[in-house]
Amino acid sequence: MTMTSAEITLKEEQLDHIKNTIERMNKTQHIEILRIFKQNPHIKLNENRNGIYINLSYLSQESIDKLTQYIEYVDEQERNLEKMESQKEEYKSTFFLNTHE
């Protein structure tokens, strides 16, 4: 199956987004990303003293979908955490900082 130039451009943009997102993740999230990569025996991991490198251009659509799903999960968890922290600060300022009255 050959891809059109629009499909190639879309895949390149998707891979670039995945790469940039992974680079901003913490170590625990990197380990989970590696687990996703290890599920596919065709993905070659290159490791040196600076880290582990993967050529994303050879990823199957299934692997891309799994990565995208994990990234969306992480984003959702971070949004939920930020929301809870905001609520916590709101409660703290409402109920605990105004006790001198």
N, CA, C and O atoms as a GROMACS GRO file, in nm:
protein
  404
    1MET      N    1   0.084  -0.118   0.000
    1MET     CA    2   0.000   0.000   0.000
    1MET      C    3   0.089   0.124   0.000
    1MET      O    4   0.172   0.142   0.089
    2THR      N    5   0.071   0.208  -0.098
    2THR     CA    6   0.148   0.331  -0.105
    2THR      C    7   0.067   0.445  -0.044
    2THR      O    8  -0.055   0.449  -0.054
    3MET      N    9   0.139   0.536   0.017
    3MET     CA   10   0.074   0.649   0.083
    3MET      C   11   0.081   0.771  -0.008
    3MET      O   12   0.177   0.790  -0.083
    4THR      N   13  -0.022   0.854  -0.001
    4THR     CA   14  -0.021   0.979  -0.075
    4THR      C   15   0.070   1.078  -0.003
    4THR      O   16   0.107   1.057   0.112
    5SER      N   17   0.106   1.185  -0.070
    5SER     CA   18   0.193   1.284  -0.007
    5SER      C   19   0.124   1.349   0.113
    5SER      O   20   0.190   1.385   0.210
    6ALA      N   21  -0.008   1.364   0.108
    6ALA     CA   22  -0.081   1.420   0.222
    6ALA      C   23  -0.075   1.324   0.341
    6ALA      O   24  -0.060   1.368   0.455
    7GLU      N   25  -0.088   1.194   0.315
    7GLU     CA   26  -0.079   1.094   0.422
    7GLU      C   27   0.061   1.091   0.481
    7GLU      O   28   0.078   1.076   0.602
    8ILE      N   29   0.161   1.103   0.397
    8ILE     CA   30   0.300   1.105   0.444
    8ILE      C   31   0.324   1.227   0.532
    8ILE      O   32   0.385   1.217   0.638
    9THR      N   33   0.276   1.342   0.487
    9THR     CA   34   0.291   1.465   0.565
    9THR      C   35   0.220   1.454   0.700
    9THR      O   36   0.274   1.495   0.802
   10LEU      N   37   0.100   1.398   0.700
   10LEU     CA   38   0.025   1.379   0.824
   10LEU      C   39   0.100   1.287   0.919
   10LEU      O   40   0.108   1.314   1.038
   11LYS      N   41   0.154   1.177   0.866
   11LYS     CA   42   0.230   1.083   0.950
   11LYS      C   43   0.355   1.150   1.005
   11LYS      O   44   0.389   1.130   1.121
   12GLU      N   45   0.424   1.229   0.923
   12GLU     CA   46   0.543   1.300   0.970
   12GLU      C   47   0.508   1.397   1.082
   12GLU      O   48   0.581   1.406   1.181
   13GLU      N   49   0.398   1.469   1.068
   13GLU     CA   50   0.354   1.562   1.172
   13GLU      C   51   0.318   1.487   1.300
   13GLU      O   52   0.349   1.531   1.410
   14GLN      N   53   0.252   1.373   1.284
   14GLN     CA   54   0.213   1.291   1.399
   14GLN      C   55   0.338   1.240   1.470
   14GLN      O   56   0.345   1.244   1.593
   15LEU      N   57   0.436   1.192   1.395
   15LEU     CA   58   0.560   1.141   1.455
   15LEU      C   59   0.638   1.253   1.522
   15LEU      O   60   0.697   1.232   1.628
   16ASP      N   61   0.639   1.371   1.462
   16ASP     CA   62   0.708   1.484   1.522
   16ASP      C   63   0.643   1.522   1.655
   16ASP      O   64   0.712   1.552   1.752
   17HIS      N   65   0.510   1.521   1.659
   17HIS     CA   66   0.438   1.549   1.784
   17HIS      C   67   0.471   1.444   1.890
   17HIS      O   68   0.495   1.477   2.006
   18ILE      N   69   0.471   1.317   1.850
   18ILE     CA   70   0.504   1.208   1.943
   18ILE      C   71   0.645   1.227   1.998
   18ILE      O   72   0.667   1.216   2.118
   19LYS      N   73   0.739   1.254   1.910
   19LYS     CA   74   0.880   1.273   1.952
   19LYS      C   75   0.892   1.387   2.052
   19LYS      O   76   0.954   1.371   2.157
   20ASN      N   77   0.833   1.502   2.020
   20ASN     CA   78   0.842   1.618   2.109
   20ASN      C   79   0.775   1.592   2.243
   20ASN      O   80   0.825   1.636   2.347
   21THR      N   81   0.665   1.521   2.242
   21THR     CA   82   0.594   1.490   2.366
   21THR      C   83   0.676   1.394   2.452
   21THR      O   84   0.688   1.414   2.573
   22ILE      N   85   0.732   1.291   2.391
   22ILE     CA   86   0.813   1.194   2.464
   22ILE      C   87   0.934   1.262   2.526
   22ILE      O   88   0.971   1.231   2.640
   23GLU      N   89   0.996   1.354   2.455
   23GLU     CA   90   1.114   1.422   2.507
   23GLU      C   91   1.083   1.502   2.633
   23GLU      O   92   1.172   1.520   2.717
   24ARG      N   93   0.961   1.549   2.649
   24ARG     CA   94   0.922   1.628   2.767
   24ARG      C   95   0.876   1.541   2.884
   24ARG      O   96   0.854   1.593   2.994
   25MET      N   97   0.862   1.412   2.863
   25MET     CA   98   0.811   1.324   2.968
   25MET      C   99   0.917   1.294   3.073
   25MET      O  100   1.037   1.312   3.050
   26ASN      N  101   0.871   1.248   3.189
   26ASN     CA  102   0.963   1.211   3.296
   26ASN      C  103   1.010   1.066   3.279
   26ASN      O  104   0.967   0.995   3.188
   27LYS      N  105   1.100   1.025   3.367
   27LYS     CA  106   1.162   0.892   3.356
   27LYS      C  107   1.059   0.779   3.363
   27LYS      O  108   1.067   0.684   3.286
   28THR      N  109   0.965   0.789   3.454
   28THR     CA  110   0.862   0.685   3.468
   28THR      C  111   0.782   0.670   3.340
   28THR      O  112   0.753   0.559   3.296
   29GLN      N  113   0.748   0.782   3.280
   29GLN     CA  114   0.673   0.779   3.155
   29GLN      C  115   0.760   0.725   3.041
   29GLN      O  116   0.710   0.655   2.953
   30HIS      N  117   0.890   0.757   3.043
   30HIS     CA  118   0.981   0.701   2.942
   30HIS      C  119   0.986   0.549   2.950
   30HIS      O  120   0.990   0.481   2.848
   31ILE      N  121   0.985   0.497   3.071
   31ILE     CA  122   0.988   0.351   3.089
   31ILE      C  123   0.862   0.289   3.028
   31ILE      O  124   0.869   0.184   2.964
   32GLU      N  125   0.748   0.351   3.049
   32GLU     CA  126   0.623   0.300   2.992
   32GLU      C  127   0.627   0.307   2.839
   32GLU      O  128   0.579   0.216   2.772
   33ILE      N  129   0.684   0.413   2.785
   33ILE     CA  130   0.700   0.425   2.639
   33ILE      C  131   0.789   0.312   2.588
   33ILE      O  132   0.759   0.252   2.484
   34LEU      N  133   0.896   0.282   2.659
   34LEU     CA  134   0.983   0.170   2.618
   34LEU      C  135   0.909   0.038   2.621
   34LEU      O  136   0.932  -0.048   2.536
   35ARG      N  137   0.820   0.020   2.717
   35ARG     CA  138   0.739  -0.103   2.721
   35ARG      C  139   0.653  -0.114   2.596
   35ARG      O  140   0.635  -0.223   2.541
   36ILE      N  141   0.599  -0.003   2.552
   36ILE     CA  142   0.519  -0.004   2.429
   36ILE      C  143   0.606  -0.044   2.311
   36ILE      O  144   0.566  -0.124   2.227
   37PHE      N  145   0.726   0.013   2.304
   37PHE     CA  146   0.817  -0.022   2.195
   37PHE      C  147   0.858  -0.170   2.200
   37PHE      O  148   0.868  -0.235   2.096
   38LYS      N  149   0.880  -0.221   2.320
   38LYS     CA  150   0.926  -0.360   2.335
   38LYS      C  151   0.818  -0.461   2.294
   38LYS      O  152   0.850  -0.577   2.267
   39GLN      N  153   0.693  -0.419   2.288
   39GLN     CA  154   0.586  -0.509   2.245
   39GLN      C  155   0.599  -0.547   2.099
   39GLN      O  156   0.546  -0.650   2.056
   40ASN      N  157   0.669  -0.466   2.023
   40ASN     CA  158   0.687  -0.493   1.881
   40ASN      C  159   0.832  -0.535   1.856
   40ASN      O  160   0.923  -0.453   1.869
   41PRO      N  161   0.855  -0.663   1.822
   41PRO     CA  162   0.993  -0.711   1.804
   41PRO      C  163   1.063  -0.649   1.683
   41PRO      O  164   1.185  -0.661   1.670
   42HIS      N  165   0.989  -0.583   1.595
   42HIS     CA  166   1.050  -0.522   1.477
   42HIS      C  167   1.111  -0.385   1.505
   42HIS      O  168   1.184  -0.331   1.422
   43ILE      N  169   1.081  -0.329   1.621
   43ILE     CA  170   1.136  -0.198   1.657
   43ILE      C  171   1.273  -0.219   1.719
   43ILE      O  172   1.289  -0.292   1.816
   44LYS      N  173   1.372  -0.153   1.661
   44LYS     CA  174   1.509  -0.165   1.711
   44LYS      C  175   1.540  -0.047   1.803
   44LYS      O  176   1.522   0.069   1.766
   45LEU      N  177   1.587  -0.080   1.922
   45LEU     CA  178   1.627   0.021   2.018
   45LEU      C  179   1.778   0.036   2.013
   45LEU      O  180   1.851  -0.064   2.020
   46ASN      N  181   1.826   0.157   2.000
   46ASN     CA  182   1.969   0.185   1.999
   46ASN      C  183   2.003   0.259   2.127
   46ASN      O  184   1.950   0.367   2.154
   47GLU      N  185   2.092   0.200   2.206
   47GLU     CA  186   2.124   0.257   2.336
   47GLU      C  187   2.271   0.296   2.341
   47GLU      O  188   2.358   0.222   2.294
   48ASN      N  189   2.297   0.414   2.398
   48ASN     CA  190   2.433   0.454   2.428
   48ASN      C  191   2.432   0.527   2.562
   48ASN      O  192   2.330   0.527   2.630
   49ARG      N  193   2.542   0.587   2.599
   49ARG     CA  194   2.548   0.650   2.732
   49ARG      C  195   2.456   0.771   2.745
   49ARG      O  196   2.428   0.816   2.856
   50ASN      N  197   2.409   0.825   2.633
   50ASN     CA  198   2.319   0.940   2.636
   50ASN      C  199   2.172   0.901   2.642
   50ASN      O  200   2.086   0.986   2.664
   51GLY      N  201   2.142   0.774   2.624
   51GLY     CA  202   2.003   0.731   2.630
   51GLY      C  203   1.971   0.625   2.527
   51GLY      O  204   2.060   0.562   2.470
   52ILE      N  205   1.843   0.607   2.504
   52ILE     CA  206   1.794   0.507   2.409
   52ILE      C  207   1.729   0.582   2.294
   52ILE      O  208   1.652   0.676   2.314
   53TYR      N  209   1.761   0.540   2.174
   53TYR     CA  210   1.710   0.606   2.054
   53TYR      C  211   1.632   0.508   1.968
   53TYR      O  212   1.669   0.392   1.955
   54ILE      N  213   1.525   0.558   1.911
   54ILE     CA  214   1.438   0.477   1.825
   54ILE      C  215   1.412   0.557   1.699
   54ILE      O  216   1.382   0.676   1.705
   55ASN      N  217   1.424   0.492   1.584
   55ASN     CA  218   1.391   0.558   1.459
   55ASN      C  219   1.240   0.548   1.441
   55ASN      O  220   1.187   0.444   1.402
   56LEU      N  221   1.171   0.657   1.470
   56LEU     CA  222   1.025   0.657   1.468
   56LEU      C  223   0.967   0.640   1.328
   56LEU      O  224   0.851   0.603   1.314
   57SER      N  225   1.046   0.667   1.226
   57SER     CA  226   0.992   0.660   1.090
   57SER      C  227   0.956   0.517   1.049
   57SER      O  228   0.883   0.498   0.951
   58TYR      N  229   1.006   0.418   1.120
   58TYR     CA  230   0.976   0.278   1.087
   58TYR      C  231   0.865   0.219   1.173
   58TYR      O  232   0.838   0.099   1.165
   59LEU      N  233   0.800   0.300   1.254
   59LEU     CA  234   0.693   0.248   1.340
   59LEU      C  235   0.571   0.210   1.259
   59LEU      O  236   0.534   0.277   1.162
   60SER      N  237   0.508   0.101   1.300
   60SER     CA  238   0.382   0.061   1.236
   60SER      C  239   0.272   0.154   1.285
   60SER      O  240   0.286   0.222   1.386
   61GLN      N  241   0.162   0.156   1.213
   61GLN     CA  242   0.049   0.240   1.254
   61GLN      C  243  -0.005   0.192   1.389
   61GLN      O  244  -0.051   0.273   1.470
   62GLU      N  245   0.002   0.062   1.414
   62GLU     CA  246  -0.043   0.008   1.543
   62GLU      C  247   0.040   0.066   1.658
   62GLU      O  248  -0.014   0.105   1.761
   63SER      N  249   0.173   0.070   1.640
   63SER     CA  250   0.260   0.127   1.743
   63SER      C  251   0.234   0.276   1.762
   63SER      O  252   0.233   0.326   1.874
   64ILE      N  253   0.214   0.346   1.652
   64ILE     CA  254   0.183   0.489   1.659
   64ILE      C  255   0.053   0.511   1.736
   64ILE      O  256   0.044   0.601   1.820
   65ASP      N  257  -0.046   0.427   1.709
   65ASP     CA  258  -0.175   0.438   1.779
   65ASP      C  259  -0.159   0.413   1.929
   65ASP      O  260  -0.219   0.482   2.010
   66LYS      N  261  -0.078   0.313   1.966
   66LYS     CA  262  -0.055   0.284   2.108
   66LYS      C  263   0.016   0.400   2.176
   66LYS      O  264  -0.019   0.436   2.289
   67LEU      N  265   0.115   0.458   2.109
   67LEU     CA  266   0.185   0.573   2.166
   67LEU      C  267   0.091   0.692   2.182
   67LEU      O  268   0.092   0.758   2.286
   68THR      N  269   0.012   0.717   2.081
   68THR     CA  270  -0.083   0.828   2.086
   68THR      C  271  -0.182   0.808   2.201
   68THR      O  272  -0.215   0.902   2.272
   69GLN      N  273  -0.229   0.686   2.217
   69GLN     CA  274  -0.323   0.655   2.325
   69GLN      C  275  -0.258   0.678   2.461
   69GLN      O  276  -0.320   0.734   2.551
   70TYR      N  277  -0.133   0.636   2.478
   70TYR     CA  278  -0.063   0.657   2.605
   70TYR      C  279  -0.041   0.806   2.630
   70TYR      O  280  -0.060   0.854   2.742
   71ILE      N  281  -0.002   0.880   2.528
   71ILE     CA  282   0.020   1.024   2.541
   71ILE      C  283  -0.109   1.093   2.583
   71ILE      O  284  -0.107   1.181   2.670
   72GLU      N  285  -0.220   1.055   2.524
   72GLU     CA  286  -0.350   1.113   2.561
   72GLU      C  287  -0.384   1.079   2.705
   72GLU      O  288  -0.439   1.163   2.778
   73TYR      N  289  -0.353   0.957   2.748
   73TYR     CA  290  -0.377   0.915   2.887
   73TYR      C  291  -0.295   1.002   2.983
   73TYR      O  292  -0.347   1.051   3.083
   74VAL      N  293  -0.166   1.021   2.952
   74VAL     CA  294  -0.079   1.102   3.037
   74VAL      C  295  -0.130   1.246   3.043
   74VAL      O  296  -0.135   1.305   3.151
   75ASP      N  297  -0.167   1.301   2.929
   75ASP     CA  298  -0.220   1.438   2.925
   75ASP      C  299  -0.345   1.451   3.011
   75ASP      O  300  -0.360   1.548   3.085
   76GLU      N  301  -0.434   1.353   3.002
   76GLU     CA  302  -0.557   1.356   3.081
   76GLU      C  303  -0.526   1.349   3.231
   76GLU      O  304  -0.586   1.421   3.310
   77GLN      N  305  -0.432   1.263   3.268
   77GLN     CA  306  -0.394   1.251   3.408
   77GLN      C  307  -0.334   1.381   3.460
   77GLN      O  308  -0.362   1.422   3.573
   78GLU      N  309  -0.252   1.446   3.378
   78GLU     CA  310  -0.191   1.573   3.419
   78GLU      C  311  -0.297   1.682   3.434
   78GLU      O  312  -0.290   1.763   3.527
   79ARG      N  313  -0.394   1.686   3.345
   79ARG     CA  314  -0.503   1.784   3.357
   79ARG      C  315  -0.584   1.759   3.484
   79ARG      O  316  -0.619   1.853   3.556
   80ASN      N  317  -0.612   1.632   3.513
   80ASN     CA  318  -0.686   1.598   3.635
   80ASN      C  319  -0.607   1.638   3.760
   80ASN      O  320  -0.664   1.690   3.855
   81LEU      N  321  -0.478   1.614   3.758
   81LEU     CA  322  -0.394   1.649   3.872
   81LEU      C  323  -0.390   1.800   3.891
   81LEU      O  324  -0.401   1.849   4.004
   82GLU      N  325  -0.376   1.875   3.783
   82GLU     CA  326  -0.377   2.021   3.792
   82GLU      C  327  -0.510   2.072   3.848
   82GLU      O  328  -0.512   2.164   3.929
   83LYS      N  329  -0.619   2.012   3.803
   83LYS     CA  330  -0.751   2.052   3.850
   83LYS      C  331  -0.764   2.024   4.000
   83LYS      O  332  -0.816   2.108   4.074
   84MET      N  333  -0.719   1.908   4.044
   84MET     CA  334  -0.727   1.872   4.186
   84MET      C  335  -0.639   1.964   4.270
   84MET      O  336  -0.678   2.004   4.379
   85GLU      N  337  -0.520   1.998   4.220
   85GLU     CA  338  -0.431   2.089   4.292
   85GLU      C  339  -0.494   2.228   4.303
   85GLU      O  340  -0.484   2.294   4.406
   86SER      N  341  -0.558   2.271   4.198
   86SER     CA  342  -0.625   2.400   4.199
   86SER      C  343  -0.739   2.401   4.301
   86SER      O  344  -0.754   2.497   4.376
   87GLN      N  345  -0.817   2.294   4.303
   87GLN     CA  346  -0.925   2.283   4.402
   87GLN      C  347  -0.869   2.280   4.543
   87GLN      O  348  -0.925   2.341   4.634
   88LYS      N  349  -0.760   2.210   4.561
   88LYS     CA  350  -0.697   2.202   4.692
   88LYS      C  351  -0.655   2.341   4.740
   88LYS      O  352  -0.678   2.377   4.855
   89GLU      N  353  -0.593   2.418   4.652
   89GLU     CA  354  -0.551   2.553   4.687
   89GLU      C  355  -0.671   2.643   4.717
   89GLU      O  356  -0.667   2.726   4.807
   90GLU      N  357  -0.777   2.624   4.640
   90GLU     CA  358  -0.898   2.703   4.663
   90GLU      C  359  -0.957   2.671   4.800
   90GLU      O  360  -0.994   2.762   4.874
   91TYR      N  361  -0.966   2.543   4.834
   91TYR     CA  362  -1.017   2.503   4.966
   91TYR      C  363  -0.926   2.554   5.077
   91TYR      O  364  -0.973   2.600   5.181
   92LYS      N  365  -0.798   2.544   5.053
   92LYS     CA  366  -0.701   2.588   5.153
   92LYS      C  367  -0.718   2.737   5.181
   92LYS      O  368  -0.721   2.778   5.297
   93SER      N  369  -0.730   2.817   5.077
   93SER     CA  370  -0.745   2.961   5.098
   93SER      C  371  -0.882   2.997   5.156
   93SER      O  372  -0.894   3.093   5.232
   94THR      N  373  -0.983   2.921   5.121
   94THR     CA  374  -1.118   2.950   5.170
   94THR      C  375  -1.137   2.907   5.316
   94THR      O  376  -1.193   2.982   5.395
   95PHE      N  377  -1.092   2.789   5.350
   95PHE     CA  378  -1.124   2.732   5.481
   95PHE      C  379  -1.012   2.742   5.585
   95PHE      O  380  -1.040   2.737   5.705
   96PHE      N  381  -0.888   2.756   5.542
   96PHE     CA  382  -0.779   2.749   5.639
   96PHE      C  383  -0.703   2.880   5.656
   96PHE      O  384  -0.642   2.901   5.761
   97LEU      N  385  -0.704   2.966   5.559
   97LEU     CA  386  -0.630   3.091   5.572
   97LEU      C  387  -0.713   3.203   5.633
   97LEU      O  388  -0.657   3.302   5.679
   98ASN      N  389  -0.843   3.189   5.633
   98ASN     CA  390  -0.931   3.292   5.688
   98ASN      C  391  -0.986   3.253   5.825
   98ASN      O  392  -1.101   3.284   5.856
   99THR      N  393  -0.908   3.187   5.907
   99THR     CA  394  -0.955   3.140   6.038
   99THR      C  395  -0.940   3.246   6.146
   99THR      O  396  -0.983   3.222   6.259
  100HIS      N  397  -0.880   3.360   6.117
  100HIS     CA  398  -0.858   3.464   6.218
  100HIS      C  399  -0.981   3.549   6.242
  100HIS      O  400  -0.981   3.632   6.334
  101GLU      N  401  -1.084   3.534   6.166
  101GLU     CA  402  -1.204   3.618   6.178
  101GLU      C  403  -1.292   3.576   6.292
  101GLU      O  404  -1.396   3.637   6.315
   0.00000   0.00000   0.00000
